[in-house]
Amino acid sequence: MNLPMAFLEKMKAMLKEEYDAFVKSYEEDRSQGLRVNTLKISKEEFLKINPFTLMPIPWTEEGFYYNNEERPGKHPYHEAGLYYIQEPSAMAVGELLDPKPGERVLDLCAAPGGKTTHIAAKMKGRGFLLTNEIHPVRSKILSQNVERMGIKNTVVTNETPERLADRFESFFDRILVDAPCSGEGMFRKDPDACREWSIGSVGVCAVRQNSILKCADKMLRPGGRIVYSTCTFSPEENEETISRFLKQNPYFEIEDIKVYEGFEKGREDWSKESNIDLSKTIRIWPHKVQGEGHYIAVLRKRDGQDEKQVKFTKYSADKKLLKEYFRFSEENLNVVPEGKFVLFGEHLYIVPDEMIELQNLKVLRPGWHLGAIKKNRFEPSHALALALQENEVQRKLNLGTDSLELFNYLKGEVLEAPGEKGWYLIQAGAYSIGWGKLTNQIMKNHYPKGLRWTGTR
């Protein structure tokens, strides 16, 4: 590939004797990875049904390389949310954040959602995850991926870091800052990043990163953890950004982290600040591991302001307005989802317990979307289907993953099926993929129009 000359000159000055090996890595195919979604299936169960050629990724227990010739994004298991296709090096970030069930966690720059869905799986459906993306179009993609992976305890926002910092002061246990960057580490994956790169963009990104970290500091409670990551090689956006932040905020320290074979230490000599030990930060190089370029620093906040009193969502929708939802649940579900019900127009959600008041925030997804309350009926959402297990519904239709029926369902076609009338959870194998409604042996298709497959089988 044609790499920018200014970039090559910069990397040659940085890497010296390693430069040739670094450049040669761009002649090789990039590594492809997927991560099993343990909210829906265990790694062991997935490997029993896995249709791909997989090799373990060393730094992520649920992560696997797959062959470049394979297309897991075109398999029904992808639509069922059994895995997320994610660049292998990027999986290290969620591992190092290491969120725990029951914690409050923020993914501040989250689209398209790979790290968010990794965090959610580690939280096991317990606690509160706020995932944010400032760009409106990308935030919608983030929201769709949260839905596909069957995540219930997550709120998706489309906000600036500054506005979130004003609302969530000293609130979160862990914050991920996967900072917008010049993208040098993604040149093999994203040719647009290569074409758009410039020396000037590096400086612009560094300024933005400083501002985002300042907001993250304000939102992190004492004792909490920030993981800062980029997919670039520029010291201005990596070592220098971290050393500057630590100098300005001496109540933070860099944590020791597990380093895997091929991971390199951060370079103190690439920072202009002295007396800052950057050897505990890590660099991932494409000529050292099967993955793209990353930089990661794990920061612990030793001291700071205690949690500011916040106003949680105390309201819940009037249950008189929810009678159609409860009627639907009694007729079609074995387990009725309960919680803090909130109506946004006709759309019904269960909001995480620790979500603050929603007013004056740009919220795309305030929690688990259950469906829409319409006149004299409740229509279940795709998000409800994808978060349900087969034992939680009264009726299901299991379609083989290689069957013509499943292919036709994903195209949006109606199916012929025997059985009693009512709503059915449609399954790819034993895993939920959407809704169908049976009347007179005809299964009306409720797979979302925007997700429907095209083409021939």
C-alpha positions, -999 to 999 in steps of 0.1 A, spaced: 0 0 0 11 36 -6 20 51 28 24 89 32 61 98 27 60 121 58 47 92 79 74 69 66 101 94 74 87 99 109 86 62 116 121 56 103 134 82 127 115 66 156 121 29 149 156 30 134 168 -7 130 132 -20 134 119 2 105 123 -23 77 104 -50 96 77 -24 104 73 -14 68 73 -50 56 43 -58 78 22 -36 55 28 -60 27 11 -88 47 -26 -94 51 -40 -80 83 -52 -104 110 -90 -108 114 -106 -115 147 -139 -122 164 -149 -121 201 -175 -145 215 -204 -127 232 -206 -144 266 -239 -126 273 -255 -151 249 -232 -181 248 -201 -194 266 -169 -198 248 -170 -236 252 -206 -238 238 -196 -215 209 -167 -237 199 -190 -267 197 -211 -250 171 -185 -228 155 -184 -230 117 -151 -212 112 -114 -220 114 -103 -203 147 -71 -197 165 -70 -182 201 -59 -146 205 -34 -147 235 -46 -116 254 -84 -122 252 -99 -155 264 -130 -151 243 -111 -138 212 -101 -157 181 -84 -152 148 -102 -164 117 -91 -170 82 -92 -141 58 -112 -163 33 -141 -167 58 -169 -142 62 -184 -145 97 -202 -112 92 -224 -130 67 -234 -158 90 -267 -160 109 -248 -163 142 -236 -128 136 -271 -115 133 -280 -134 165 -252 -116 183 -231 -146 192 -199 -128 184 -185 -94 176 -160 -89 147 -132 -69 162 -96 -61 154 -74 -84 175 -52 -57 191 -83 -37 201 -95 -65 223 -66 -58 247 -83 -25 257 -114 -41 272 -93 -67 290 -72 -40 307 -102 -19 317 -113 -51 335 -148 -39 345 -167 -58 372 -204 -67 375 -222 -41 395 -199 -12 387 -206 21 370 -187 22 337 -184 48 310 -171 42 274 -166 79 264 -157 76 227 -175 44 219 -185 39 182 -188 15 165 -191 -5 197 -165 -32 199 -151 -21 232 -185 -13 246 -198 -48 239 -166 -63 254 -172 -42 286 -209 -52 287 -200 -89 285 -175 -86 314 -202 -68 335 -225 -98 329 -257 -77 328 -251 -62 363 -243 -25 370 -246 5 347 -228 11 315 -230 45 297 -217 44 262 -213 77 243 -204 88 208 -203 125 198 -210 119 160 -247 113 154 -243 88 125 -217 67 144 -238 68 176 -267 51 157 -243 23 146 -232 20 183 -268 17 194 -275 -10 168 -245 -30 180 -257 -27 216 -290 -41 205 -276 -69 185 -255 -82 213 -285 -84 237 -272 -58 262 -298 -47 288 -280 -24 312 -266 2 288 -276 37 280 -264 51 246 -259 89 244 -248 113 216 -231 139 237 -199 159 241 -175 149 269 -180 183 285 -218 180 288 -214 145 303 -188 158 327 -212 184 340 -238 157 348 -217 128 360 -192 144 384 -171 118 404 -196 91 393 -179 63 375 -157 34 387 -140 29 354 -138 50 322 -125 40 288 -111 68 267 -105 52 233 -95 86 220 -100 100 185 -66 99 169 -47 102 137 -53 65 131 -18 55 120 -22 20 134 -53 14 112 -37 21 78 -40 -15 68 -76 -18 80 -88 16 69 -74 31 37 -93 63 43 -73 69 75 -41 66 54 -54 91 28 -66 116 53 -34 115 75 -12 145 79 14 158 103 -10 186 112 -38 162 121 -15 146 148 -13 179 166 -50 186 163 -58 151 178 -34 156 207 -52 188 217 -85 170 216 -72 141 236 -61 164 264 -96 179 266 -113 145 267 -90 132 294 -98 163 315 -135 155 313 -128 118 322 -109 129 353 -139 150 364 -163 120 360 -140 94 377 -144 87 414 -114 85 437 -99 50 434 -113 46 399 -95 36 367 -91 53 334 -79 33 304 -65 56 277 -60 40 243 -53 51 207 -47 33 174 -18 54 164 20 54 167 26 92 173 42 99 206 24 133 206 -9 114 210 5 87 233 35 91 257 33 129 255 -4 130 261 -1 107 292 29 124 306 12 158 303 -19 146 319 0 131 348 20 163 353 -12 183 355 -30 157 377 -5 143 401 -31 123 420 -31 98 391 -6 70 387 1 45 360 -8 10 370 11 -22 364 -6 -43 337 0 -78 323 21 -76 292 18 -104 266 44 -116 243 50 -91 215 37 -61 236 63 -34 240 68 -9 268 59 28 263 89 49 255 100 75 280 125 90 255 95 98 232 81 122 258 92 158 264 82 155 301 109 142 325 104 122 357 73 104 343 77 66 342 60 55 310 74 20 309 41 7 324 22 18 294 22 -5 264 26 -3 226 13 -29 202 32 -30 169 21 -48 137 55 -63 131 55 -77 167 21 -94 170 -8 -105 148 -27 -73 151 -27 -36 143 -10 -7 161 -23 4 195 -11 24 226 -27 17 260 -22 33 294 -40 23 326 -44 52 351 -55 49 387 -70 80 405 -56 80 440 -75 110 453 -100 135 443 -135 149 449 -161 125 464 -192 117 444 -214 146 438 -250 141 447 -269 131 415 -306 127 409 -314 91 397 -345 83 377 -371 78 403 -400 79 380 -415 48 364 -443 47 338 -478 44 351 -486 7 350 -521 16 338 -504 26 305 -485 -7 304 -515 -30 304 -509 -41 268 -473 -48 276 -482 -70 305 -509 -87 285 -484 -95 258 -459 -108 283 -485 -131 300 -495 -145 266 -461 -149 251 -433 -150 277 -424 -173 306 -405 -145 323 -419 -110 324 -391 -83 323 -396 -59 352 -377 -27 363 -379 10 359 -403 14 330 -400 46 310 -421 56 280 -405 77 252 -435 85 231 -450 50 224 -417 32 230 -412 14 263 -378 9 280 -364 -5 312 -339 20 324 -308 9 345 -313 16 382 -283 40 383 -292 61 353 -296 98 363 -324 120 351 -326 120 313 -336 156 307 -313 177 286 -292 148 274 -292 135 238 -302 99 245 -304 74 217 -311 43 239 -322 49 275 -319 12 284 -334 -21 272 -360 -14 245 -390 -36 251 -413 -25 223 -440 0 214 -474 4 231 -499 10 203 -537 13 204 -550 -19 219 -518 -38 214 -481 -41 223 -455 -47 195 -423 -63 208 -390 -48 198 -360 -65 180 -340 -56 211 -364 -77 233 -360 -107 210 -322 -105 209 -320 -104 247 -343 -133 254 -333 -170 259 -354 -197 244 -367 -209 278 -381 -174 284 -407 -175 256 -438 -197 252 -434 -203 215 -403 -205 193 -394 -215 158 -360 -230 154 -346 -227 119 -314 -244 109 -285 -221 103 -280 -235 68 -318 -237 60 -335 -219 32 -362 -209 57 -338 -190 78 -323 -173 47 -358 -163 36 -366 -150 71 -335 -128 71 -346 -115 37 -379 -104 53 -401 -130 36 -432 -147 53 -429 -184 62 -453 -212 63 -454 -229 97 -477 -251 118 -487 -242 154 -510 -221 175 -514 -184 166 -493 -158 184 -458 -143 186 -428 -166 181 -392 -161 189 -374 -170 156 -341 -188 162 -309 -194 143 -302 -229 157 -310 -224 194 -303 -186 194 -328 -158 191 -326 -137 159 -360 -119 158 -398 -121 160 -425 -137 138 -463 -137 143 -482 -168 133 -518 -166 120 -534 -193 99 -501 -212 95 -485 -181 80 -456 -165 99 -456 -128 94 -420 -115 94 -410 -89 119 -373 -89 112 -363 -51 109 -363 -38 74 -330 -21 78 -313 -53 87 -327 -76 60 -304 -96 38 -304 -91 0 -292 -113 -29 -295 -150 -35 -285 -179 -13 
